[in-house]
Amino acid sequence: MKKIIPILLFLCLIGIAYYTRQKNSKASPGNSVNTSADILTPAPNNNVSGGLAIAAMRQKSYPGSTLSIENKLASHSNYESYLVSYKSEGLKLYGLLTLPSGKKPDAGWPVILFNHGYIPPSEYSTENSYAQFITPLASSGYIVFKPDYRGNGNSPGTPVQIYISPDYLTDSMNALSSIKKFKDADPQKIGVFGHSMGGNITLHQLVISKEFKAAEIISGVVGDESAILSWWDHRIKAGSITGNDLDTSYVVRQMIADHKTPATNPKFWNAIDPTEYISDITVPIEIQVGTADTAVPPEFSSVFRDALLTAGKTVEYRVYRGADHNLSPDTQAALTEAVAFFNKYLK
């Protein structure tokens, strides 16, 4: 017992210090009613869990800003790529924007908002990270916008994952509002793509917003809170936590210390769990997953599919035997399916 008490005290102090650092590193979010995105009606339990509550996310404002082209990055056979910037909670964030070549449709080009997965922020690259994923989408007549969440690439701010903070979701929602205002974009034809952690961000967006027409999730962290906590605990015990993941681990453990488990305190955990709001999803979803994924449990995807089908949602589900977290060796086949899926609903 004497050994346990100091450990618990240490974890508490880490959690408090982390939250304080997060609070002091960002501008205060707006409290006005959102006017730039079609947000679903707030659900109960608004004050159960602060900014992580789905209800709080629905009430928050995501005004975005004018999308500014900073530099041209590269020319390709049928599209151009640019470094762009936009505003999120007072931060000037950056991202990758692709623009198709050729004659623009009268209403503008259809858009895919790309939510990238977790890459250690020090290793993340605006231009190179996810190039293999983005090329087929950009080559198929879509504007692709991949925002660099705060603390990633050249974006200022503290990196903090979606499992413990709404910051990345806020950055992606402000990216959505910004791309809707872009002169070459069709604001009525926007899809969303999420990989890994980006799948969790995408799931959050699907239960708080009605802006999208279709969603693609590959190897997504789309389990419920119980499953995600179990997965995170397994990662901690396996010693696979490093860097920014370590900060997340401290806070996850602190959240459990403060709020117990989903089984013993469902009011708290259900309020922050987007899978509790699946009935509010309004768009078709394609889920793709590899059976040999060792980064994120493939069961997250299959259970999510079943929940969507039970709720009467439109789902396309593809499994790649022996494929890893990036669906290798079937990555290109999966991306061909993703393009066909978006073509069905955005063109």
TITOR-548607 format. One record per residue (C-alpha): residue in one letter; x, y, z. Coordinates in steps of 0.2 Angstrom, whole numbers, plus 5000, padded with zeros to 4 digits. Example, Ala and Ser with C-alpha at 12.3 -4.5 7.8 and 13.67 -1.06 7.14 Angstrom:
BEGIN
A506249785039/S506849955036/
This chain:
BEGIN
M500050005000/K501450125004/K502150094986/I500450124978/I500050284986/P501550384979/I501150304961/L499350364962/L499950534968/F501150544954/L499850504941/C498650634948/L500050764947/I500450714929/G498650734924/I498350904933/A499950964925/Y499450904908/Y497750984908/T498451144914/R499751144900/Q498351114888/K497251254894/N498651374894/S499251334877/K497751374867/A496551514864/S494851514873/P493551424861/G492051524856/N490351504865/S489251564851/V487951454842/N488751384827/T488251474811/S489451394798/A489051204800/D487451114801/I487651044818/L486450914826/T485350964841/P486250944857/A485850784867/P485650774886/N487050774899/N487850934893/N488950964908/V489350784912/S491150784905/G491550954898/G492250974881/L492250784877/A490450764879/I489550744862/A488250874867/A489651004871/M490350964854/R488651004846/Q488451164854/K490251224850/S490551354836/Y491651304822/P491751464811/G493351414801/S494151554791/T494651604773/L495751464766/S497451544762/I498651474749/E500351484757/N501451394744/K501351284729/L502051114733/A502051004718/S501250984701/H500550814696/S499750744679/N498050794684/Y498050894700/E499051024709/S499551024728/Y499751174739/L500151214757/V498651314764/S498251394781/Y496651424791/K496151474808/S495551364822/E495251434840/G496451584836/L497851464829/K498451484812/L498451294806/Y499151224790/G498651084779/L498851004762/L497551054748/T497450974731/L496551054716/P496050954701/S496651004684/G495351034669/K493751114668/K492951154685/P491051094687/D489851244688/A489551214706/G491351184710/W492451024713/P491750894726/V492850894741/I493550754753/L494050814770/F495450694775/N495750654794/H497450584796/G497950454809/Y499150464823/I500950494817/P502150554831/P502050744828/S503950764826/E503850644811/Y502250704803/S502450794786/T501150894777/E501650844760/N502250664762/S501250594776/Y499750494768/A500350534750/Q499950354745/F498150384751/I497850554744/T498550524726/P497150414720/L495850534728/A496550694721/S496850604704/S494950564703/G494350744702/Y494150784720/I494850934731/V495650844745/F496050944761/K497150864774/P497250984789/D498750974800/Y498050974818/R498851084831/G500551024835/N500750934819/G501850994804/N502051174805/S500351204815/P500651284832/G499951224848/T500051064859/P499650894850/V498350804860/Q497350654854/I495550644852/Y495350514865/I495650644879/S495250804871/P494150884858/D495550994850/Y495950884835/L494050874831/T493951064833/D495351084821/S494550964808/M492751044810/N493551224807/A494451144792/L492751094786/S491951264788/S493551344779/I493451224764/K491551254762/K492051444759/F493351404746/K492951474729/D493351314719/A492351194731/D490651134730/P489951154748/Q488551034744/K489650884740/I490850854754/G491450684759/V492550634774/F493950504775/G494750444791/H496150324794/S496550254812/M496450394824/G495650494810/G494250364810/N493850414827/I493850594823/T492750554808/L491550454819/H491350604830/Q490950724815/L489650604809/V488650614825/I488850804827/S488650864810/K487550844794/E488750924782/F489450764774/K488750664760/A489750504762/A491150444774/E492550324772/I493450244787/I494950134785/S495650034800/G494750154812/V494750174830/V492850164830/G492550054846/D491550104860/E492350184876/S492450014885/A493349934870/I494550084867/L494950084886/S495349904885/W496449924869/W497350074877/D497749974893/H498349824883/R499549944873/I500150014890/K500549844897/A501349794880/G502549944881/S502050014865/I501750184871/T502950324867/G503050514864/N501350594863/D500550424867/L501350434884/D500450604888/T498850524882/S499150364893/Y499350474909/V497650564906/V496750404901/R497250334918/Q496750494927/M495050494919/I494850314925/A495350364942/D494150514942/H492650434934/K492850244936/T492450134922/P491050134909/A490249984918/T490250074935/N489950254929/P489050244912/K488350424913/F490050494911/W490750374898/N489150364887/A489150554886/I490850554877/D490550404867/P490050434849/T489450254846/E488050294858/Y487450414845/I487450304830/S485650334827/D486050514822/I487150464808/T486350524791/V487650474778/P488250304770/I489850244777/E491150124769/I492250034782/Q493849944776/V494949844787/G496349714787/T496349554797/A498249574801/D498049744808/T499149744824/A498949934828/V497049944830/P495949794833/P495049744817/E493549704829/F493249884831/S492649894813/S491649734813/V490649784829/F490449964822/R489749894806/D488449784816/A487949934826/L487650034810/L486649894802/T485649874818/A485250054817/G484650044799/K486150144791/T486950114774/V488550024776/E489849954764/Y491049834773/R492649764765/V493849644774/Y495649614767/R496349444773/G498149464779/A498149654777/D498949764789/H498549934797/N498750024780/L497849884771/S499549824763/P499749734752/D498049784746/T498149974749/Q497850014731/A496349904729/A495649974745/L495850154738/T495150104721/E493550054731/A493650214741/V493650314725/A492150214718/F491250244734/F491450424734/N491050434716/K489350354720/Y488850484732/L489850644727/K489650644708/
